[in-house]
Amino acid sequence: MKRHAPDTGRFPPAPADLPQPQREQWDETVRAFGSSWWKPSDYPLLHEYLRALAMADGIAPLIAGTTDADDLRKLLSARDLEVKRACTLATKLRIAPQSRSDRHLAGRLARDAGRGAPKPWEFGVIDPDDPGERFFAGR
């Protein structure tokens, strides 16, 4: 779904309280879309999205270093919770590919992709080096 707003060419700055790695991720994320994509109401959601990603990334080394089954279960549960939170926020921000697609447009693009392409029975190209072609051609 497109957002209609003038493209000013200015991207929202990262909040001052974000750590440097998350500030870089903020810049990458906002620049992946046009400057008109972002509304001020999106900034807190984007902030939480980046926080969820950072928390999930922070849990990953703990998962890799644990040998206790109970600890592993708890860490996996915590990571899954953060990943789900990040996925939900990405959808709400419309930055997940699925949330940007329109089912009608997707169907039309799929139909149009096949137009003009030769049908399987219209190829008519016989490869003389293919023994199957010679067999089925009766040679």
Salt bridges, closest charged atoms under 4 A:
ASP17 OD1 - HIS47 NE2 3.42
ASP42 OD2 - ARG3 NH1 2.59
GLU48 OE2 - HIS47 ND1 3.92
GLU48 OE2 - ARG51 NH1 2.76
GLU48 OE1 - ARG85 NH1 2.98
ASP70 OD1 - ARG73 NH1 2.95
ASP80 OD1 - ARG79 NH2 3.34
GLU82 OE1 - ARG85 NH2 2.90
ASP112 OD1 - ARG115 NH1 2.97
